[in-house]
Amino acid sequence: LQVQDRRERLRGLGDLQERMGKLPGSKTDLSAQMVLNEEEKLKISKDLIDLQIETNKMKEQYETESFELKNMVLALENRVRELELCSEKVTGERDALRERLHALETSRKELADEYIILKSNYLALGNQLDQEVMKNEELSLQLLNLANARSTLPGTEDNRSPPMANESSAELERVRATVRRPSARKVRTSLPWSQLLGEQ
């Protein structure tokens, strides 16, 4: 029993020695693990710092783009206001031109009506003039015939004095000139109405 008891004690001492022998190895393992943990911490810290830097860059970029977009929106709003003012101005000018066009159209219609009235009056006066010219021609022919008949009456030339003969021949020439004049008037009345108006 004593031997057996000693053996067990020796075994316990052997186990203790084994444990004591393993203790320095586990200590190195623990320090190595701590170094690894520190490296991982440093890496995580570096990653966090890099992430924060990236976040700050993105924030600055966002603020810059937001500022530029706000400026662009303000510029576009100003442009829209300018275009609205320009549109109002153009609309006012267009309305004024429409009114002027309407007034010109009304004036043109009135002038066209006056032109029709003047043309009808001109045609009526032309017809009256033609009738008067025809009457004048008939009277002139009668007068010429009377003058010719008077100049050919026998015994009239001997009884007249030279001044009277001259007066008679001058009157005969005047009558002939009067007969020629209506034919010139007739040519004048055959001209277009617009040409006659242009001459006046």
Salt bridges, closest charged atoms under 4 A:
ASP5 OD2 - ARG9 NH2 3.63
ASP50 OD2 - LYS46 NZ 3.32
GLU82 OE1 - ARG79 NH1 3.56
ASP95 OD1 - ARG94 NH2 3.48
GLU105 OE2 - ARG108 NH2 2.87
GLU173 OE2 - ARG176 NH1 3.39
GLU199 OE1 - ARG188 NH1 2.99
